[in-house]
Amino acid sequence: MSAREYDAIVVGASFAGLGVARQLRGDVLLLDGNEVGSVQTSACGTPLWVPQTLGVAGSVLQVHERLTVRTPGRSVTYDLSAVPFCTFDYKAFCQGLLAQCRARFLRTRVIGVEEGAVLTAEGRFSAPVVVDCSGWRRAVVNGGQPERPRGGTYSFGLEARADLTGEGLSFWLDKGLIHRGLGWIFPAGAQSLVGLGSYVGASKLKPALDRFLSDRGIAATSFHGTYFPNRLLRPTVGRLFAVGDAAGQCMPLTAEGIRPALYFGGECGKIVQEVIEGRTSLGDGLERYRRLVGRYRRAYRILWWAQLFAMHAPTRWFAAFTSLAARHPVLPRWWPRYASFGRMDPSSVASAT
Ligand SMILES: Cc1cc2nc3c(=O)[nH]c(=O)nc-3n(C[C@H](O)[C@H](O)[C@H](O)COP(=O)(O)OP(=O)(O)OC[C@H]3O[C@@H](n4cnc5c(N)ncnc54)[C@H](O)[C@@H]3O)c2cc1C
């Protein structure tokens, strides 16, 4: 069967895929197995500037200027007001970004990759440029075969949605609750997302999450969970670009993957647009994207070491560390810097909208 030809194909229409696609002009195909914004897998917490800069501020459900880290011995509250955090509505956020894309969206799953074409239930599609934004499953990079999550590279998170208000944004570090992982409550307007994450990719978290909820008298209305990477993977594989969780860009320790997916997605999208316009060759584009991601390897390594510390150090050491990190003048030195990573250039955002 002959393949329908596009200028570029983006597989996955969540944070990474939409970050790429909104930069693209030309005959572009955006594929996802689900409707855009219909399958939420995360707590949707990110710095407030992210939805604001991307023109989807209407998706914000709640703004957070405080974060409390709780350990069995003590609680430490961080003042985030220098760069406030927020929780947002996944569907509104993604559909807002989709409205900024000129790509053709097609709801279909990629089931294989063959001679430069992606195979789907809707047929074969080919393009000189293919970007894998399919999340941890890495559907394209793996030739349509789902990734087998390996401990040490993949974490696992399980979340409950609950009609809970009045709690602040908080993380729990308590080995009695979860070994080598953390718990969280992310308030999001009329509801909260209450979750547990295992840094070692343990996926049977339901009994522990049920205990976490029942100890606090919280009734869950639904559950969702999945894997996410905690190590950078290859950003290019052969002629393919990979962005977001497909390239292991979710940050270790904090499990923040939305910002990197959008940031690297935007930067990858700009390079791909140059390739489409013939201003850059595909080979040079791949090399530039590899170099860009490579510039962040050191920062990811530091977070990886911090994650190892959280996993293996006695909890009281980590509590002492979090307490120090919350104090003046330490906090103003790292929080604005960390929380501004990936800050999008407003001029490029304006050109994309
Ligand atoms: C429980 C939990 C809570 C989290 N909370 C946060 C948080 O609060 N803040 C934060 O920054 N990060 C959070 N993360 C991490 C964050 O969710 C991910 O890093 C982020 O979603 C990565 O975005 P992505 O676009 O790369 O991949 P995804 O969001 O996973 O999107 C991949 C897309 O590809 C599609 N797809 C997959 N396979 C195929 C296929 N074969 N064919 C077609 N389409 C396909 C999927 O349908 C999906 O739409 C959390 C993760 C978990 C598990």
PDBQT file of the ligand as one rigid body, heavy atoms in Angstrom, charges set to zero:
ROOT
HETATM    1  C1  LIG A 401       0.777  10.207  38.226  1.00  0.00    +0.000 C 
HETATM    2  C2  LIG A 401       1.649  11.216  37.517  1.00  0.00    +0.000 A 
HETATM    3  C3  LIG A 401       1.615  12.553  37.916  1.00  0.00    +0.000 A 
HETATM    4  C4  LIG A 401       2.414  13.501  37.250  1.00  0.00    +0.000 A 
HETATM    5  N1  LIG A 401       2.330  14.812  37.638  1.00  0.00    +0.000 NA
HETATM    6  C5  LIG A 401       3.051  15.745  36.991  1.00  0.00    +0.000 A 
HETATM    7  C6  LIG A 401       2.911  17.116  37.323  1.00  0.00    +0.000 A 
HETATM    8  O1  LIG A 401       2.109  17.507  38.172  1.00  0.00    +0.000 OA
HETATM    9  N2  LIG A 401       3.690  18.024  36.661  1.00  0.00    +0.000 N 
HETATM   10  C7  LIG A 401       4.577  17.645  35.695  1.00  0.00    +0.000 A 
HETATM   11  O2  LIG A 401       5.268  18.510  35.125  1.00  0.00    +0.000 OA
HETATM   12  N3  LIG A 401       4.706  16.346  35.320  1.00  0.00    +0.000 NA
HETATM   13  C8  LIG A 401       3.950  15.389  35.934  1.00  0.00    +0.000 A 
HETATM   14  N4  LIG A 401       4.061  14.075  35.554  1.00  0.00    +0.000 N 
HETATM   15  C9  LIG A 401       4.926  13.721  34.418  1.00  0.00    +0.000 C 
HETATM   16  C10 LIG A 401       4.226  14.130  33.121  1.00  0.00    +0.000 C 
HETATM   17  O3  LIG A 401       2.895  13.645  33.116  1.00  0.00    +0.000 OA
HETATM   18  C11 LIG A 401       4.916  13.601  31.867  1.00  0.00    +0.000 C 
HETATM   19  O4  LIG A 401       6.301  13.842  31.964  1.00  0.00    +0.000 OA
HETATM   20  C12 LIG A 401       4.333  14.293  30.627  1.00  0.00    +0.000 C 
HETATM   21  O5  LIG A 401       2.988  13.908  30.468  1.00  0.00    +0.000 OA
HETATM   22  C13 LIG A 401       5.137  13.964  29.375  1.00  0.00    +0.000 C 
HETATM   23  O6  LIG A 401       4.482  14.539  28.266  1.00  0.00    +0.000 OA
HETATM   24  P1  LIG A 401       4.601  13.838  26.830  1.00  0.00    +0.000 P 
HETATM   25  O7  LIG A 401       3.801  14.680  25.909  1.00  0.00    +0.000 OA
HETATM   26  O8  LIG A 401       6.023  13.547  26.544  1.00  0.00    +0.000 OA
HETATM   27  O9  LIG A 401       3.904  12.400  26.999  1.00  0.00    +0.000 OA
HETATM   28  P2  LIG A 401       2.408  12.027  27.368  1.00  0.00    +0.000 P 
HETATM   29  O10 LIG A 401       1.757  13.113  28.136  1.00  0.00    +0.000 OA
HETATM   30  O11 LIG A 401       2.486  10.668  27.992  1.00  0.00    +0.000 OA
HETATM   31  O12 LIG A 401       1.673  11.930  25.956  1.00  0.00    +0.000 OA
HETATM   32  C14 LIG A 401       1.927  10.906  25.025  1.00  0.00    +0.000 C 
HETATM   33  C15 LIG A 401       0.806  10.927  23.991  1.00  0.00    +0.000 C 
HETATM   34  O13 LIG A 401       1.110   9.968  22.985  1.00  0.00    +0.000 OA
HETATM   35  C16 LIG A 401      -0.041   9.209  22.692  1.00  0.00    +0.000 C 
HETATM   36  N5  LIG A 401       0.390   7.896  22.229  1.00  0.00    +0.000 N 
HETATM   37  C17 LIG A 401       1.057   6.944  22.922  1.00  0.00    +0.000 A 
HETATM   38  N6  LIG A 401       1.288   5.872  22.150  1.00  0.00    +0.000 NA
HETATM   39  C18 LIG A 401       0.761   6.157  20.948  1.00  0.00    +0.000 A 
HETATM   40  C19 LIG A 401       0.662   5.447  19.705  1.00  0.00    +0.000 A 
HETATM   41  N7  LIG A 401       1.183   4.199  19.557  1.00  0.00    +0.000 N 
HETATM   42  N8  LIG A 401       0.051   6.043  18.656  1.00  0.00    +0.000 NA
HETATM   43  C20 LIG A 401      -0.483   7.286  18.767  1.00  0.00    +0.000 A 
HETATM   44  N9  LIG A 401      -0.432   7.995  19.906  1.00  0.00    +0.000 NA
HETATM   45  C21 LIG A 401       0.184   7.448  20.977  1.00  0.00    +0.000 A 
HETATM   46  C22 LIG A 401      -0.816   9.152  24.010  1.00  0.00    +0.000 C 
HETATM   47  O14 LIG A 401      -2.213   8.919  23.764  1.00  0.00    +0.000 OA
HETATM   48  C23 LIG A 401      -0.544  10.545  24.587  1.00  0.00    +0.000 C 
HETATM   49  O15 LIG A 401      -1.514  11.486  24.203  1.00  0.00    +0.000 OA
HETATM   50  C24 LIG A 401       3.271  13.101  36.195  1.00  0.00    +0.000 A 
HETATM   51  C25 LIG A 401       3.304  11.751  35.798  1.00  0.00    +0.000 A 
HETATM   52  C26 LIG A 401       2.482  10.825  36.441  1.00  0.00    +0.000 A 
HETATM   53  C27 LIG A 401       2.503   9.396  35.987  1.00  0.00    +0.000 C 
ENDROOT
TORSDOF 0
